[in-house]
């Protein structure tokens, strides 16, 4: 069967190797690499901190990996951070924050572009509409080399990242991206239509959330905001969302595996602040993100290496999602 049409024009930076030195070095190098990739592709620096000096003044203080290496245990500790603004315009936060020697860092967003420096500017910046999920950025917890890949579209409104190690996808697939909104109703607002995602294996079969988006709902005239959990949506067959994910269906010519375009939906009542609002419903369609063969081996591609099987959708030990790829052989180890 025919492969789907890619909707966006992507710049893909693939096979970026982080040679093993320590977990801390892998986190530092990954943060620095992602900042450089986004900046090189049109994301603008809103502010930064190297752990010693920080300000929301448009200056990039991350000139070497060492500048990205000051690690703070929490938001109220000195740390390396950078805020970039995309084309939506949404602010994206990268912060070297977490336990000593840990393999996680902070990725966050402000849909309104509202990040400001903290009173102590080397601390994590804050925004009134921020969403900063825990462990949104992770590196593989291993003593082997790590290889990360980054995607940015030509409008600077979508970015995504993943990482491989030891022949498999490791860490979390994450990014901040524009959504093709399905919101309707004069009292419901999803603008800009952007979500932050951070997924792990088997999200659809396990029914686990995959990200967050900020919506204003006027339901019951409460006009309350929420940054509620998002869940994947796609075509469903009978009682099993995976019914045709391991076969080449005869009714499609038996020549390939099906690929379903993914969307996201929200399920929440209230905004967590005591306001009653209804946030149940479909948020929108994702661009260039599909559910696909649920038993695809790590590093698999579709077509002439124009799509790659990625983690975070189907498959506990396989790669059941798909993103566009750059016609190269994936580096997985």
Order of alpha helices (4+ residues) and beta strands (2+ residues): beta-alpha-beta-beta-beta-beta-beta-beta-beta-beta-beta-beta-beta-beta-beta-alpha-beta-beta-beta-beta-beta-beta-beta
